[in-house]
Amino acid sequence: MNLTSRDYFAKDSASGPKCKRRILTARVIVNEPICKKHYRLTLKADSFPASKPGQFINILCSTSESSYPRVIEEADEGQLIMDKADVLAAPALLRRPFSLAGRRKDNGGTQTVLEIIYRILGSGTRWLSQLGEGEQVNIIGPLGNGFRTDFLQPETLAILIGGGTGIAPLTYLASELMQKGQRIKFFVGAASKDILPISKAILEDKQFPIIIATEDGSAGFKGTVLQAWEDWLGRQSLSPSGIVVYTCGPEVMMREVAQRCISMGVRCQVSLERIMACGMGICQGCAVKVRMETPPYW
């Protein structure tokens, strides 16, 4: 497939060098539910630039073409009935951001396979859920500042703490670190097992160092992911200098993780997001101010 791509260059404050971004077309490989509320979308693209765990892509969740048969699906009494063509035609004015949950090379390294995890929350994600194998989407990426891992020592233990859809970028990070032989411990949490956004392959992989927490006790530790982490931490003898924590999820969860790390003297990285338009900092909608240790502080 011949694609017309556009390169963007921006200073990446996390790593220093310029990172390349492209607008390109990707093809749907898999689009399937992985639990009661979450879907896994696998895309294949040519010439997708290098990316880091913690970065995301912006997807254009609309199309001007609609050749699908107008088949009315069953609905409960009083429920709005929409067929596939109606869903696909619903406009999504802005692109939707999705964290990368994984990437790998395909076809001898000439193509890149990308994975995202999403929930149906509006017209954009509803449109995504209707896409089938072979259909195309327009994406921009990679965007954002990824997690920093360049300072990790071979003996460092990387602790990953994710909640809800915040588990997705940490899954990518966990896979990358494991491939490099880094020691990790991956804590994931959800209200119950049936809304845990983790693929079956990971759950069944006995080599994957994952600890699951569900608030109703339907899987793993009964309680929040923070309680599971604290419970595990209390049974370890770890030096603060030998630990690095990465976290992504609800801000209230990340705030508690960060405060706990500060009290222990442990280095911590949090993944922040905002409602955005461009995803590149131009509109200033997604920019998050960070307080520095020296003046001017912000």
Backbone as CSV, one residue per row, in Angstrom:
resi,resn,N_x,N_y,N_z,CA_x,CA_y,CA_z,C_x,C_y,C_z
1,MET,0.836,-1.177,0.000,0.000,0.000,0.000,0.883,1.244,0.000
2,ASN,0.590,2.163,-0.890,1.336,3.415,-0.943,0.658,4.444,-0.061
3,LEU,1.388,4.979,0.866,0.828,5.924,1.830,1.503,7.271,1.697
4,THR,0.716,8.301,1.875,1.278,9.643,1.938,1.378,10.025,3.403
5,SER,2.567,10.226,3.897,2.755,10.529,5.320,3.401,11.881,5.477
6,ARG,3.179,12.469,6.638,3.733,13.766,6.954,4.531,13.650,8.249
7,ASP,5.712,14.228,8.261,6.564,14.141,9.442,6.416,15.376,10.310
8,TYR,6.391,15.166,11.601,6.402,16.253,12.567,7.610,16.066,13.456
9,PHE,8.252,17.146,13.842,9.378,17.065,14.754,9.097,17.957,15.942
10,ALA,9.346,17.443,17.105,9.118,18.231,18.313,10.131,17.831,19.361
11,LYS,10.507,18.748,20.184,11.446,18.463,21.264,10.776,17.588,22.307
12,ASP,11.360,16.477,22.600,10.841,15.568,23.613,11.598,15.848,24.901
13,SER,10.897,16.440,25.867,11.563,16.855,27.099,12.057,15.684,27.922
14,ALA,11.504,14.488,27.662,11.903,13.333,28.473,13.232,12.750,28.030
15,SER,13.546,12.853,26.747,14.747,12.181,26.279,15.735,13.078,25.551
16,GLY,15.322,14.293,25.185,16.254,15.211,24.563,16.168,15.290,23.056
17,PRO,16.356,14.167,22.311,16.377,14.267,20.857,15.000,14.522,20.273
18,LYS,14.998,14.945,19.009,13.736,15.163,18.330,13.077,13.826,18.017
19,CYS,11.740,13.792,18.122,11.020,12.569,17.807,10.154,12.813,16.583
20,LYS,10.072,11.824,15.722,9.343,11.950,14.469,7.899,11.512,14.664
21,ARG,6.989,12.269,14.047,5.570,11.936,14.074,5.055,11.921,12.653
22,ARG,4.068,11.076,12.386,3.531,10.997,11.039,2.004,10.901,11.048
23,ILE,1.423,11.423,9.994,0.026,11.154,9.686,0.029,10.038,8.652
24,LEU,-0.669,8.953,8.950,-0.698,7.850,7.990,-1.966,7.026,8.145
25,THR,-2.130,6.098,7.251,-3.295,5.217,7.255,-2.890,3.855,7.801
26,ALA,-3.702,3.342,8.709,-3.448,2.021,9.294,-4.626,1.103,8.988
27,ARG,-4.345,-0.180,8.910,-5.375,-1.165,8.604,-5.731,-1.967,9.850
28,VAL,-7.008,-2.214,10.057,-7.481,-2.969,11.216,-7.160,-4.447,11.038
29,ILE,-6.478,-5.019,12.023,-6.161,-6.453,12.022,-7.126,-7.201,12.944
30,VAL,-7.293,-6.663,14.136,-8.191,-7.265,15.123,-8.934,-6.150,15.840
31,ASN,-10.215,-6.347,16.081,-11.010,-5.421,16.886,-11.994,-6.257,17.680
32,GLU,-11.651,-6.552,18.918,-12.422,-7.517,19.684,-12.513,-7.120,21.152
33,PRO,-13.587,-7.531,21.825,-13.693,-7.273,23.264,-12.732,-8.166,24.038
34,ILE,-12.107,-7.598,25.082,-11.235,-8.413,25.931,-11.826,-8.568,27.327
35,CYS,-12.875,-7.808,27.603,-13.615,-7.948,28.848,-14.982,-7.297,28.637
36,LYS,-15.709,-7.122,29.688,-17.081,-6.620,29.569,-17.152,-5.203,29.018
37,LYS,-16.159,-4.364,29.299,-16.224,-2.958,28.906,-15.102,-2.492,27.996
38,HIS,-14.110,-3.321,27.742,-12.945,-2.878,26.985,-12.735,-3.696,25.712
39,TYR,-12.196,-3.006,24.713,-11.880,-3.619,23.431,-10.379,-3.511,23.160
40,ARG,-9.887,-4.459,22.384,-8.511,-4.412,21.903,-8.533,-4.181,20.401
41,LEU,-7.909,-3.079,19.957,-7.820,-2.754,18.543,-6.375,-2.909,18.101
42,THR,-6.153,-3.786,17.123,-4.818,-4.016,16.584,-4.753,-3.453,15.173
43,LEU,-3.771,-2.591,14.945,-3.607,-1.915,13.666,-2.261,-2.258,13.059
44,LYS,-2.199,-2.251,11.731,-0.936,-2.451,11.026,-0.684,-1.237,10.137
45,ALA,0.527,-0.698,10.223,0.866,0.503,9.463,2.263,0.399,8.882
46,ASP,2.471,1.046,7.759,3.802,1.150,7.161,4.502,2.385,7.708
47,SER,5.792,2.278,7.894,6.638,3.437,8.229,6.197,4.171,9.488
48,PHE,5.714,3.437,10.493,5.366,4.098,11.748,6.658,4.398,12.512
49,PRO,6.849,5.654,12.955,8.110,6.034,13.604,8.351,5.287,14.919
50,ALA,9.584,5.378,15.382,9.933,4.779,16.673,9.078,5.407,17.768
51,SER,8.695,4.609,18.745,7.860,5.097,19.844,8.375,4.560,21.166
52,LYS,7.847,5.138,22.250,8.210,4.705,23.594,6.942,4.397,24.376
53,PRO,7.000,3.459,25.315,5.848,3.229,26.176,5.437,4.529,26.879
54,GLY,4.153,4.785,26.909,3.640,6.020,27.488,3.200,7.015,26.431
55,GLN,3.603,6.799,25.182,3.153,7.671,24.103,1.804,7.191,23.581
56,PHE,1.182,8.036,22.738,-0.147,7.707,22.250,-0.288,8.073,20.781
57,ILE,-1.410,7.661,20.205,-1.759,8.043,18.842,-3.106,8.744,18.865
58,ASN,-3.323,9.641,17.900,-4.619,10.276,17.703,-5.284,9.637,16.505
59,ILE,-6.525,9.187,16.685,-7.253,8.504,15.623,-8.418,9.362,15.144
60,LEU,-8.534,9.486,13.841,-9.683,10.168,13.247,-10.841,9.186,13.220
61,CYS,-11.816,9.400,14.090,-12.918,8.444,14.254,-14.121,8.844,13.403
62,SER,-13.904,8.923,12.116,-15.000,9.219,11.189,-14.536,8.889,9.783
63,THR,-15.495,8.754,8.884,-15.196,8.488,7.481,-16.313,9.037,6.627
64,SER,-15.968,9.434,5.420,-16.987,9.947,4.505,-17.622,8.828,3.704
65,GLU,-17.026,7.642,3.808,-17.537,6.510,3.045,-18.379,5.613,3.943
66,SER,-19.494,5.160,3.424,-20.364,4.270,4.184,-21.085,3.325,3.236
67,SER,-20.493,2.168,3.031,-21.065,1.196,2.101,-21.664,0.000,2.823
68,TYR,-21.947,0.191,4.111,-22.438,-0.930,4.905,-23.957,-1.063,4.773
69,PRO,-24.443,-2.281,4.795,-25.896,-2.486,4.729,-26.558,-1.938,5.980
70,ARG,-27.706,-1.317,5.814,-28.411,-0.717,6.943,-29.244,-1.797,7.623
71,VAL,-28.587,-2.581,8.445,-29.243,-3.675,9.166,-29.581,-3.197,10.574
72,ILE,-30.835,-3.234,10.907,-31.276,-2.809,12.233,-31.001,-3.931,13.226
73,GLU,-30.264,-3.611,14.286,-29.955,-4.600,15.301,-31.038,-4.613,16.379
74,GLU,-31.131,-5.721,17.090,-32.130,-5.852,18.133,-31.874,-4.855,19.239
75,ALA,-32.964,-4.355,19.821,-32.845,-3.398,20.913,-33.999,-3.601,21.871
76,ASP,-33.763,-3.260,23.143,-34.822,-3.351,24.135,-35.862,-2.276,23.876
77,GLU,-37.026,-2.478,24.402,-38.113,-1.515,24.213,-37.719,-0.132,24.738
78,GLY,-37.927,0.880,23.933,-37.607,2.241,24.344,-36.170,2.640,24.079
79,GLN,-35.336,1.716,23.607,-33.921,2.013,23.350,-33.761,2.554,21.933
80,LEU,-32.900,3.546,21.788,-32.622,4.107,20.473,-31.978,3.050,19.581
81,ILE,-32.544,2.863,18.401,-32.036,1.857,17.471,-31.141,2.541,16.451
82,MET,-29.911,2.057,16.300,-28.980,2.576,15.295,-28.367,1.409,14.553
83,ASP,-28.290,1.509,13.243,-27.603,0.474,12.502,-26.148,0.883,12.317
84,LYS,-25.348,0.025,11.687,-23.914,0.285,11.577,-23.632,1.550,10.777
85,ALA,-24.396,1.791,9.729,-24.167,2.980,8.918,-24.418,4.255,9.726
86,ASP,-25.455,4.229,10.594,-25.739,5.394,11.436,-24.591,5.669,12.394
87,VAL,-24.049,4.593,12.998,-22.953,4.749,13.943,-21.721,5.301,13.251
88,LEU,-21.403,4.749,12.091,-20.214,5.186,11.377,-20.341,6.609,10.863
89,ALA,-21.560,7.038,10.609,-21.765,8.383,10.081,-21.787,9.442,11.170
90,ALA,-21.944,9.026,12.429,-21.982,10.004,13.519,-20.658,10.762,13.570
91,PRO,-20.694,12.082,13.516,-19.447,12.852,13.441,-18.684,12.902,14.758
92,ALA,-17.378,12.747,14.668,-16.481,12.964,15.805,-15.566,14.105,15.378
93,LEU,-15.830,15.293,15.870,-15.161,16.491,15.378,-13.656,16.424,15.556
94,LEU,-13.196,16.016,16.741,-11.770,15.963,17.033,-11.265,14.525,17.022
95,ARG,-9.998,14.393,16.717,-9.377,13.078,16.828,-9.409,12.619,18.283
96,ARG,-9.383,11.317,18.480,-9.416,10.750,19.825,-8.036,10.169,20.167
97,PRO,-7.525,10.492,21.368,-6.205,9.972,21.764,-6.310,8.602,22.433
98,PHE,-5.377,7.714,22.101,-5.336,6.383,22.698,-3.888,6.001,22.980
99,SER,-3.624,5.612,24.215,-2.278,5.165,24.576,-1.943,3.876,23.848
100,LEU,-0.691,3.750,23.457,-0.237,2.505,22.854,-0.126,1.435,23.935
101,ALA,-0.763,0.305,23.691,-0.689,-0.816,24.631,0.347,-1.841,24.207
102,GLY,0.954,-1.594,23.049,1.989,-2.489,22.559,2.315,-2.201,21.114
103,ARG,3.493,-2.639,20.690,3.872,-2.556,19.283,4.872,-3.660,18.983
104,ARG,4.856,-4.092,17.737,5.818,-5.095,17.297,5.996,-4.951,15.789
105,LYS,7.082,-5.495,15.284,7.366,-5.460,13.853,6.719,-6.655,13.162
106,ASP,6.376,-6.458,11.882,5.781,-7.525,11.099,6.326,-7.463,9.673
107,ASN,6.148,-8.544,8.924,6.614,-8.622,7.533,8.092,-8.273,7.404
108,GLY,8.894,-8.892,8.240,10.332,-8.677,8.172,10.769,-7.298,8.607
109,GLY,9.946,-6.647,9.415,10.307,-5.329,9.932,9.844,-4.170,9.078
110,THR,9.154,-4.462,7.974,8.708,-3.383,7.088,7.408,-2.751,7.546
111,GLN,6.669,-3.433,8.410,5.413,-2.905,8.930,5.402,-2.974,10.450
112,THR,4.578,-2.134,11.043,4.460,-2.075,12.495,3.041,-2.419,12.913
113,VAL,2.921,-3.280,13.910,1.630,-3.642,14.475,1.470,-2.895,15.797
114,LEU,0.395,-2.130,15.914,0.116,-1.330,17.102,-1.134,-1.853,17.798
115,GLU,-1.141,-1.774,19.121,-2.319,-2.177,19.882,-2.779,-1.043,20.775
116,ILE,-4.086,-0.859,20.862,-4.666,0.076,21.825,-5.806,-0.637,22.549
117,ILE,-6.114,-0.149,23.743,-7.244,-0.649,24.520,-8.208,0.525,24.701
118,TYR,-9.492,0.301,24.466,-10.443,1.400,24.588,-11.784,0.936,25.161
119,ARG,-12.529,1.923,25.675,-13.899,1.704,26.132,-14.838,2.543,25.278
120,ILE,-16.072,2.099,25.121,-17.064,2.875,24.376,-17.646,3.927,25.312
121,LEU,-17.275,5.191,25.063,-17.707,6.288,25.916,-18.424,7.395,25.146
122,GLY,-18.359,7.377,23.827,-18.975,8.424,23.028,-18.996,8.048,21.568
123,SER,-19.254,9.040,20.709,-19.384,8.761,19.280,-18.089,8.243,18.673
124,GLY,-16.934,8.757,19.144,-15.660,8.323,18.580,-15.362,6.859,18.840
125,THR,-15.441,6.454,20.089,-15.148,5.055,20.429,-16.262,4.121,19.963
126,ARG,-17.492,4.632,19.881,-18.577,3.823,19.316,-18.296,3.535,17.838
127,TRP,-17.770,4.535,17.152,-17.387,4.365,15.744,-16.268,3.324,15.624
128,LEU,-15.270,3.422,16.517,-14.166,2.453,16.487,-14.664,1.025,16.675
129,SER,-15.622,0.842,17.590,-16.092,-0.511,17.914,-16.764,-1.201,16.738
130,GLN,-17.183,-0.424,15.737,-17.856,-1.003,14.576,-16.906,-1.395,13.450
131,LEU,-15.641,-1.032,13.577,-14.686,-1.329,12.513,-14.352,-2.817,12.464
132,GLY,-14.230,-3.323,11.248,-13.909,-4.733,11.060,-12.536,-4.928,10.448
133,GLU,-12.123,-6.172,10.391,-10.821,-6.511,9.831,-10.685,-5.989,8.399
134,GLY,-9.554,-5.357,8.105,-9.291,-4.853,6.772,-9.691,-3.412,6.548
135,GLU,-10.522,-2.857,7.432,-10.917,-1.460,7.275,-9.765,-0.545,7.698
136,GLN,-9.819,0.701,7.266,-8.710,1.618,7.473,-9.078,2.777,8.381
137,VAL,-8.062,3.264,9.116,-8.235,4.437,9.964,-7.040,5.370,9.748
138,ASN,-7.283,6.644,9.941,-6.238,7.648,9.814,-5.700,7.968,11.199
139,ILE,-4.378,7.877,11.382,-3.783,8.092,12.696,-2.642,9.096,12.617
140,ILE,-2.362,9.733,13.749,-1.180,10.571,13.922,-0.411,10.023,15.111
141,GLY,0.890,9.872,14.949,1.658,9.411,16.083,3.103,9.102,15.715
142,PRO,3.879,8.768,16.726,3.513,8.769,18.147,3.536,10.179,18.725
143,LEU,2.711,10.406,19.743,2.576,11.713,20.376,2.850,11.597,21.872
144,GLY,3.146,12.730,22.494,3.357,12.758,23.942,4.760,12.359,24.359
145,ASN,5.031,12.524,25.624,6.308,12.123,26.214,6.156,10.754,26.861
146,GLY,6.964,9.818,26.456,6.890,8.484,27.029,7.612,8.379,28.362
147,PHE,7.525,7.201,28.962,8.229,6.938,30.218,9.729,6.925,29.982
148,ARG,10.474,7.405,30.945,11.933,7.353,30.879,12.432,6.056,31.498
149,THR,13.284,5.361,30.766,13.864,4.107,31.265,15.372,4.072,31.077
150,ASP,15.933,5.138,30.502,17.348,5.132,30.153,18.272,5.070,31.365
151,PHE,17.776,5.439,32.537,18.612,5.484,33.736,18.552,4.188,34.539
152,LEU,17.704,3.248,34.147,17.537,2.018,34.913,18.806,1.176,34.898
153,GLN,19.168,0.668,36.053,20.292,-0.245,36.187,19.794,-1.686,36.108
154,PRO,20.665,-2.620,35.743,20.226,-4.023,35.616,19.581,-4.565,36.883
155,GLU,20.050,-4.088,38.044,19.511,-4.598,39.311,18.279,-3.837,39.789
156,THR,17.905,-2.754,39.106,16.750,-1.951,39.512,15.460,-2.737,39.334
157,LEU,14.571,-2.629,40.315,13.246,-3.233,40.212,12.258,-2.162,39.763
158,ALA,11.646,-2.347,38.605,10.638,-1.419,38.090,9.268,-1.910,38.536
159,ILE,8.583,-1.082,39.313,7.247,-1.412,39.801,6.232,-0.626,38.987
160,LEU,5.323,-1.323,38.328,4.315,-0.705,37.487,2.960,-0.826,38.178
161,ILE,2.244,0.283,38.315,0.960,0.291,39.011,-0.081,0.929,38.105
162,GLY,-1.042,0.124,37.643,-2.044,0.622,36.711,-3.454,0.358,37.171
163,GLY,-4.335,1.293,36.843,-5.748,1.136,37.162,-6.607,1.445,35.949
164,GLY,-7.616,0.611,35.674,-8.525,0.849,34.560,-7.804,0.873,33.225
165,THR,-8.193,1.813,32.359,-7.549,1.909,31.052,-6.109,2.385,31.163
166,GLY,-5.703,2.862,32.338,-4.306,3.230,32.566,-3.380,2.029,32.546
167,ILE,-3.953,0.836,32.530,-3.155,-0.388,32.454,-2.513,-0.517,31.070
168,ALA,-3.168,0.029,30.043,-2.722,-0.159,28.659,-1.273,0.276,28.408
169,PRO,-0.896,1.541,28.692,0.493,1.932,28.412,1.509,1.197,29.272
170,LEU,1.092,0.768,30.447,2.005,0.024,31.315,2.225,-1.392,30.802
171,THR,1.248,-1.934,30.083,1.429,-3.241,29.449,2.532,-3.161,28.407
172,TYR,2.523,-2.088,27.635,3.573,-1.833,26.646,4.914,-1.685,27.346
173,LEU,4.951,-0.908,28.427,6.185,-0.705,29.178,6.695,-2.023,29.761
174,ALA,5.787,-2.807,30.331,6.184,-4.089,30.924,6.830,-5.005,29.888
175,SER,6.232,-5.080,28.712,6.765,-5.938,27.653,8.144,-5.476,27.204
176,GLU,8.312,-4.156,27.055,9.603,-3.615,26.631,10.682,-3.902,27.667
177,LEU,10.366,-3.698,28.943,11.353,-3.908,29.999,11.720,-5.387,30.120
178,MET,10.736,-6.259,29.980,11.012,-7.689,30.071,11.905,-8.159,28.923
179,GLN,11.693,-7.601,27.731,12.540,-7.955,26.596,13.993,-7.556,26.828
180,LYS,14.197,-6.509,27.622,15.547,-6.041,27.922,16.141,-6.728,29.149
181,GLY,15.377,-7.634,29.749,15.858,-8.358,30.920,15.735,-7.596,32.213
182,GLN,14.932,-6.536,32.230,14.758,-5.724,33.444,13.836,-6.434,34.432
183,ARG,14.136,-6.321,35.707,13.260,-6.870,36.746,12.035,-5.978,36.887
184,ILE,10.848,-6.574,36.864,9.635,-5.784,37.018,8.631,-6.496,37.913
185,LYS,7.703,-5.721,38.433,6.530,-6.236,39.130,5.357,-5.358,38.692
186,PHE,4.340,-5.983,38.137,3.239,-5.270,37.492,1.960,-5.453,38.305
187,PHE,1.464,-4.350,38.900,0.228,-4.358,39.673,-0.899,-3.756,38.834
188,VAL,-1.996,-4.487,38.687,-3.140,-3.993,37.918,-4.397,-4.117,38.760
189,GLY,-5.302,-3.155,38.600,-6.504,-3.178,39.411,-7.744,-2.738,38.660
190,ALA,-8.876,-3.292,39.079,-10.177,-2.929,38.527,-11.229,-3.260,39.575
191,ALA,-12.446,-2.786,39.342,-13.518,-3.063,40.299,-13.839,-4.553,40.355
192,SER,-13.782,-5.232,39.212,-14.048,-6.664,39.165,-13.312,-7.295,37.987
193,LYS,-13.258,-8.601,37.962,-12.518,-9.333,36.933,-13.077,-9.084,35.539
194,ASP,-14.413,-8.936,35.439,-15.019,-8.827,34.110,-14.804,-7.478,33.441
195,ILE,-14.200,-6.507,34.139,-13.867,-5.239,33.493,-12.367,-4.944,33.593
196,LEU,-11.585,-6.002,33.757,-10.132,-5.858,33.819,-9.572,-5.858,32.396
197,PRO,-8.980,-4.752,31.938,-8.518,-4.655,30.545,-7.157,-5.298,30.303
198,ILE,-7.099,-6.606,30.512,-5.874,-7.369,30.303,-6.174,-8.509,29.355
199,SER,-5.322,-8.712,28.367,-5.563,-9.778,27.400,-5.421,-11.150,28.056
200,LYS,-6.090,-12.131,27.491,-6.052,-13.496,27.999,-4.644,-14.061,27.953
201,ALA,-3.889,-13.666,26.908,-2.521,-14.176,26.751,-1.645,-13.774,27.936
202,ILE,-1.787,-12.541,28.400,-0.997,-12.071,29.537,-1.444,-12.768,30.811
203,LEU,-2.750,-12.901,30.992,-3.267,-13.545,32.199,-2.808,-14.992,32.310
204,GLU,-2.632,-15.646,31.166,-2.248,-17.061,31.171,-0.740,-17.256,31.113
205,ASP,0.019,-16.170,30.956,1.479,-16.265,30.882,2.063,-16.343,32.294
206,LYS,2.514,-17.509,32.660,3.036,-17.721,34.014,4.348,-16.976,34.258
207,GLN,5.035,-16.575,33.182,6.291,-15.858,33.323,6.082,-14.357,33.504
208,PHE,4.853,-13.894,33.284,4.577,-12.465,33.379,4.351,-12.112,34.850
209,PRO,5.201,-11.251,35.438,5.140,-10.946,36.882,4.023,-9.969,37.220
210,ILE,2.780,-10.449,37.187,1.630,-9.587,37.389,0.903,-9.932,38.682
211,ILE,0.442,-8.901,39.384,-0.385,-9.062,40.577,-1.696,-8.344,40.323
212,ILE,-2.798,-9.080,40.367,-4.120,-8.536,40.069,-4.847,-8.196,41.360
213,ALA,-5.532,-7.060,41.342,-6.366,-6.654,42.464,-7.758,-6.305,41.947
214,THR,-8.780,-6.862,42.577,-10.162,-6.508,42.234,-10.884,-6.126,43.519
215,GLU,-11.665,-5.075,43.445,-12.325,-4.581,44.646,-13.356,-5.546,45.191
216,ASP,-13.954,-6.366,44.293,-14.948,-7.336,44.763,-14.349,-8.709,45.050
217,GLY,-13.040,-8.851,44.835,-12.382,-10.119,45.122,-12.608,-11.196,44.084
218,SER,-13.132,-10.842,42.909,-13.405,-11.838,41.873,-12.139,-12.383,41.220
219,ALA,-11.025,-11.692,41.399,-9.742,-12.179,40.878,-8.621,-11.581,41.706
220,GLY,-7.640,-12.411,42.057,-6.463,-11.925,42.767,-6.740,-11.362,44.145
221,PHE,-5.998,-10.310,44.476,-6.104,-9.655,45.782,-7.450,-8.937,45.895
222,LYS,-8.118,-9.078,47.030,-9.385,-8.378,47.231,-9.107,-6.995,47.812
223,GLY,-9.345,-5.988,47.005,-9.092,-4.610,47.415,-8.619,-3.801,46.224
224,THR,-8.149,-2.592,46.484,-7.671,-1.738,45.410,-6.248,-2.124,45.014
225,VAL,-5.823,-1.628,43.880,-4.467,-1.920,43.431,-3.442,-1.300,44.376
226,LEU,-3.793,-0.172,44.989,-2.894,0.447,45.963,-2.749,-0.423,47.201
227,GLN,-3.843,-1.007,47.647,-3.784,-1.898,48.805,-2.969,-3.145,48.494
228,ALA,-3.106,-3.635,47.261,-2.319,-4.809,46.860,-0.831,-4.471,46.860
229,TRP,-0.497,-3.297,46.355,0.898,-2.846,46.329,1.434,-2.695,47.743
230,GLU,0.675,-2.047,48.613,1.098,-1.843,50.001,1.274,-3.182,50.714
231,ASP,0.358,-4.117,50.466,0.446,-5.443,51.080,1.726,-6.157,50.643
232,TRP,2.010,-6.100,49.355,3.218,-6.734,48.835,4.465,-6.024,49.351
233,LEU,4.422,-4.695,49.355,5.567,-3.900,49.779,5.934,-4.182,51.235
234,GLY,4.927,-4.394,52.051,5.163,-4.655,53.464,5.851,-5.972,53.739
235,ARG,5.872,-6.856,52.753,6.513,-8.165,52.922,7.863,-8.254,52.229
236,GLN,8.361,-7.094,51.741,9.633,-7.071,51.033,10.690,-6.308,51.835
237,SER,11.925,-6.558,51.528,13.047,-5.804,52.089,13.776,-5.157,50.920
238,LEU,13.293,-3.985,50.542,13.806,-3.314,49.349,14.417,-1.968,49.705
239,SER,15.528,-1.656,49.054,16.154,-0.352,49.235,15.469,0.656,48.313
240,PRO,15.103,1.834,48.836,14.458,2.849,47.990,15.255,3.194,46.738
241,SER,16.574,3.135,46.827,17.411,3.474,45.677,17.366,2.405,44.586
242,GLY,16.864,1.230,44.927,16.818,0.143,43.958,15.455,-0.057,43.335
243,ILE,14.537,0.926,43.551,13.168,0.822,43.045,12.834,2.043,42.195
244,VAL,12.107,1.834,41.145,11.509,2.910,40.355,10.053,2.539,40.114
245,VAL,9.154,3.489,40.355,7.717,3.240,40.195,7.191,3.992,38.981
246,TYR,6.403,3.297,38.172,5.695,3.892,37.038,4.204,3.669,37.268
247,THR,3.400,4.711,37.092,1.978,4.554,37.345,1.125,5.291,36.323
248,CYS,-0.032,4.724,36.037,-0.986,5.327,35.115,-2.380,4.847,35.502
249,GLY,-3.323,5.774,35.511,-4.687,5.438,35.891,-5.414,6.679,36.374
250,PRO,-6.451,6.507,37.188,-7.159,7.663,37.737,-6.198,8.575,38.497
251,GLU,-6.391,9.886,38.387,-5.451,10.821,39.014,-5.410,10.673,40.529
252,VAL,-6.541,10.360,41.133,-6.538,10.188,42.586,-5.652,9.006,42.977
253,MET,-5.646,7.972,42.168,-4.780,6.815,42.415,-3.319,7.191,42.245
254,MET,-3.009,7.899,41.153,-1.621,8.280,40.888,-1.103,9.246,41.948
255,ARG,-1.969,10.110,42.456,-1.556,11.043,43.504,-1.137,10.281,44.761
256,GLU,-1.915,9.266,45.116,-1.576,8.465,46.297,-0.279,7.680,46.083
257,VAL,-0.102,7.160,44.872,1.133,6.442,44.571,2.326,7.384,44.691
258,ALA,2.202,8.587,44.106,3.294,9.556,44.132,3.614,9.996,45.557
259,GLN,2.584,10.238,46.353,2.806,10.653,47.740,3.496,9.556,48.542
260,ARG,3.122,8.317,48.285,3.761,7.198,48.983,5.227,7.094,48.570
261,CYS,5.496,7.306,47.296,6.877,7.243,46.809,7.721,8.367,47.403
262,ILE,7.128,9.559,47.494,7.848,10.693,48.099,8.215,10.377,49.540
263,SER,7.273,9.791,50.272,7.530,9.473,51.680,8.609,8.409,51.837
264,MET,8.751,7.535,50.832,9.755,6.470,50.899,11.076,6.882,50.268
265,GLY,11.075,8.018,49.549,12.272,8.427,48.831,12.512,7.611,47.583
266,VAL,11.419,7.179,46.948,11.490,6.346,45.746,11.167,7.187,44.519
267,ARG,11.922,6.999,43.470,11.672,7.718,42.230,10.374,7.208,41.597
268,CYS,9.553,8.159,41.089,8.244,7.799,40.554,7.945,8.609,39.299
269,GLN,7.357,7.966,38.311,6.903,8.637,37.105,5.403,8.386,36.937
270,VAL,4.652,9.459,36.671,3.211,9.345,36.461,2.880,9.761,35.034
271,SER,1.867,9.150,34.469,1.440,9.465,33.111,0.165,10.295,33.186
272,LEU,0.254,11.566,32.778,-0.878,12.484,32.868,-1.516,12.693,31.505
273,GLU,-2.800,12.935,31.492,-3.499,13.216,30.248,-4.535,14.314,30.484
274,ARG,-4.895,14.986,29.406,-5.906,16.036,29.440,-6.773,15.935,28.190
275,ILE,-7.971,16.504,28.247,-8.786,16.622,27.045,-8.016,17.472,26.053
276,MET,-7.920,17.012,24.813,-7.027,17.667,23.863,-7.652,17.760,22.482
277,ALA,-7.031,18.585,21.648,-7.453,18.700,20.260,-6.376,18.159,19.332
278,CYS,-5.171,18.771,19.379,-4.126,18.373,18.426,-3.217,17.275,18.960
279,GLY,-2.991,17.231,20.271,-2.102,16.220,20.844,-0.634,16.531,20.698
280,MET,-0.306,17.720,20.160,1.095,18.081,19.928,1.510,19.336,20.680
281,GLY,0.636,19.861,21.548,0.975,21.032,22.342,0.686,22.359,21.691
282,ILE,0.235,22.346,20.433,-0.018,23.604,19.720,-1.218,24.332,20.312
283,CYS,-2.289,23.596,20.598,-3.511,24.220,21.107,-3.449,24.467,22.607
284,GLN,-2.435,23.919,23.286,-2.238,24.063,24.728,-3.340,23.394,25.561
285,GLY,-4.181,22.583,24.913,-5.229,21.896,25.650,-4.714,20.730,26.458
286,CYS,-3.676,20.056,25.941,-3.178,18.855,26.613,-1.927,19.122,27.444
287,ALA,-1.371,20.323,27.329,-0.132,20.622,28.060,-0.372,20.601,29.565
288,VAL,0.494,19.937,30.293,0.396,19.851,31.750,1.606,20.547,32.354
289,LYS,1.370,21.569,33.185,2.467,22.271,33.827,3.153,21.376,34.851
290,VAL,4.461,21.456,34.885,5.247,20.645,35.811,6.092,21.567,36.675
291,ARG,6.056,21.375,37.972,6.846,22.200,38.878,8.269,21.686,38.940
292,MET,9.225,22.559,38.661,10.632,22.190,38.684,11.207,22.448,40.077
293,GLU,12.397,21.931,40.316,13.018,22.067,41.632,13.701,23.411,41.830
294,THR,13.937,24.131,40.725,14.594,25.434,40.809,13.745,26.489,40.112
295,PRO,13.947,27.785,40.421,13.174,28.854,39.762,13.326,28.763,38.254
296,PRO,12.289,29.125,37.497,11.018,29.734,37.913,9.970,28.733,38.379
297,TYR,10.335,27.514,38.598,9.495,26.453,39.139,8.467,25.895,38.155
298,TRP,7.798,26.768,37.373,6.734,26.272,36.484,7.131,26.480,35.040
